[in-house]
Structures are given as C-alpha cells and as structure tokens.
C-alpha cells in the first residue's frame, strides 16, 4: 500500500473539478477510498480548503467537503516541530515547506502535488497524481 501526503492543490482540483487535473486526482481519491493507498492531509491545509470552498461554493459546501476529507484521509498535526522543520528547509514557498514537514511527520512515501517544481530541493519525493496512478497500476500488475 502506498502512503500518500496529498497537497492542497490536488484536493481542491477534486472538490472544484478543476481541469485538466481533476480526472487523475479523482482516480487517486478512488484509490484511497478502495484502500489501495493510504491518504494523509496536513492539518493546515484544512483551513485553506475550507476558505476556498466557502468562497467558491458557500459555507455548507465547505463544511461538507472538510467533513468528507476527514473521513477519507488521516489528518497530520502541524505543531512547533513541523514549523521549525519547514523554516529550516528554506523552500521558496513556506506553505510547501509545511506540506513537506507534514509528509515527514506522517512518514509518507510520496507527496502528491501538481507543482513538483516547487518541491525541488525538499526532502520529499514529489509526484503528480498521474505518476502515482501509474505506480498503483504497476503494483497491481506485479501482484496479479
């Protein structure tokens, strides 16, 4: 089973059906729901997701989205150690550094994003949804 920290942008791609990324992201969510992958989401991402969903779809949709995400994914706590670790990474985007800190705290194997270049130099294996789907397909083929 693949342990995946899912970046905020991938989650919003699903929730807002953002094209052209939504199709692969939805298939990734399906893999998590089927139990062929284990999904993690950083706690700080929840506030961003709620905010964006509230602005785009309203408060009720935002609340429902967050509730659904918390049932599907394990939420990774972000505390002082993770913030210190993120600051020390010195990535161009601090939010991405906090995602990496959550990835490390979760002991995930893959960080799923659609902005891989933002994670260059980070201590994380960053992949797109499509790349993870290919890994899942290959792992199913080798076990059959």
Secondary structure, 3 states (H helix, E strand, C coil): CEEEEECHHHHHHHHCCCCCCHHHHHHHHHHHHHCCEEEEEEHHHHHHHHHHHHHHHCHHHHHHHHHHHHHHCEEECCCHHHHHHHHHHCCCCHHHHHHHHHHHHHCCCEEECCCHHHHCCCCCCEECHHHHHHHHHHHHHHHC
